[in-house]
C-alpha cells in the first residue's frame, strides 16, 4: 500500500465552495483502478491548508492509472480554480503495521 499525501492551499475566499465541490472531485480519484481509500483533513492552524490523503495499492496505481489518464484533467478542472498555489505531493509506504 502507498499513501499519497497532497498538500492543497486554497484561496481563503473560496474555502466554502472548495469544500462543497471536493466530494465530486474525490469520486474521480475513487474511480481509478488501484484506489483503496481517501480522506481530506483541514489544518486547524493555517486557514485554507488541506491534506488530501489517498491510499493506493501501488505507486503505479497513482502515477499511471490516475496521473496518465483523463481522470487527472477532470480532477484539476473541478478543483484548479480553488488552489492558491500548486499542490505539493509525496508518496509514503508503511514502516510498521501498527496504527495509532
C-alpha positions in Angstrom: 0.0 0.0 0.0 1.2 3.5 -0.9 -0.1 6.7 0.8 -0.2 9.7 -1.4 -0.3 13.0 0.6 -1.2 16.1 -1.4 -1.0 19.4 0.5 -3.5 21.8 -1.0 -3.6 25.5 -0.2 -7.0 27.0 -1.0 -7.8 30.7 -1.7 -9.4 31.9 1.5 -12.4 33.4 -0.2 -13.1 30.1 -2.0 -12.9 27.7 1.0 -16.6 27.0 1.3 -17.0 26.4 -2.4 -14.0 24.1 -2.4 -15.4 22.0 0.4 -18.7 21.7 -1.4 -17.1 20.7 -4.7 -14.4 18.4 -3.3 -16.6 15.3 -2.8 -17.3 15.3 -6.6 -13.6 15.5 -7.4 -12.8 12.7 -4.9 -15.1 10.4 -6.7 -12.8 10.8 -9.7 -9.9 9.5 -7.7 -12.0 6.8 -6.3 -12.9 5.5 -9.8 -9.2 4.8 -10.5 -8.1 1.1 -10.7 -5.8 0.6 -7.6 -7.6 3.1 -5.4 -8.2 2.0 -1.8 -9.5 4.9 0.2 -9.0 8.6 0.9 -9.6 11.3 3.5 -9.4 15.1 3.5 -8.1 16.9 6.6 -8.4 20.7 7.1 -5.5 22.4 9.0 -6.5 24.0 12.3 -3.7 26.5 12.4 -3.5 27.5 8.8 -6.7 28.7 7.1 -7.1 27.2 3.7 -4.5 24.4 4.1 -5.7 20.8 3.5 -4.1 17.4 3.4 -5.7 15.0 0.9 -4.5 11.5 1.7 -5.2 8.7 -0.8 -4.3 5.1 -0.2 -3.3 3.2 -3.4 -2.5 -0.4 -4.0 0.8 0.6 -5.6 2.6 3.8 -6.7 1.8 2.8 -10.3 -1.9 3.0 -9.4 -1.4 6.7 -8.8 1.4 7.5 -11.2 0.0 5.6 -14.2 -3.7 4.7 -13.6 -4.6 8.2 -12.3 -1.9 10.7 -13.5 -1.7 9.3 -17.0 -5.4 9.2 -17.5 -8.1 11.7 -18.3 -9.1 11.5 -14.6 -6.3 13.8 -13.7 -7.6 16.5 -16.0 -11.1 16.1 -14.8 -9.9 16.4 -11.2 -7.9 19.5 -11.9 -10.8 21.0 -13.9 -13.1 20.7 -10.8 -10.5 22.0 -8.2 -7.9 24.0 -10.0 -9.7 27.3 -9.6 -9.5 27.0 -5.8 -5.7 26.4 -5.5 -3.7 29.4 -4.2 -0.5 27.7 -5.4 0.5 24.3 -7.0 -0.1 21.3 -4.8 2.8 19.5 -3.1 2.5 15.7 -3.3 4.7 12.9 -2.0 4.2 9.2 -1.6 4.8 7.2 1.6 5.0 3.5 2.4 4.3 1.7 5.7 7.2 1.1 8.1 5.1 -0.8 10.8 1.8 -2.5 10.7 0.6 -0.7 13.9 -2.0 2.0 13.7 -2.0 4.8 16.2 
